[in-house]
Amino acid sequence: MKEQDLFAEAMGKVQPLPCGDKVVAAKSKPRRLKRNTSIRREHVAPVSKASIALSVQATDDPWVFVADGISKDRLKRLAAGRPPIGQTFDLHGMTRDQALDLLEQGVGKAIGESRRVICIIHGRGLHSQGKAVLKESVYHWLRQGVFAHTVLAVIPQPGSGGGACLVLLRRQ
């Protein structure tokens, strides 16, 4: 007997489920951020676009930055998945220029669609010679790029090992 015949025989009595009998899985609870997260309240040079100036708080972690007025609790909620991620950008395998072009187009679209949180997967830079090229470029672009005035907070995505970040965008 051929494989196709065996498969047809094994699957012969299988019937598709009626639409009303489908079960939707419940969402799991979001993970909580560790309580020992510390953020200093020192100011760094403001990032600006046109007449909008955004003052940014310095933190102990170089991969975390937040605008003034964003609380530790807000960062904890962001890390826990509230609000949920509206869009994800995977930059693996791209050159710096390709990645920044994709971000400029995609973030502009996300802002136009009133998305609050985006996830950027930039990788950890394990395949870069020396520094992590994409990671450095993405964070620099988020601080000083064309949409820097809309970025309220950037934190590493929990569980990503530093290979992705969550970006909280300003409400439009």
Helices and strands as residue ranges (DSSP letters): H 3-11, G 19-21, E 47-49, E 52-54, E 56-57, E 65-67, H 72-79, E 87-90, H 96-112, E 117-121, H 133-144, G 148-150, E 151-156, E 164-169
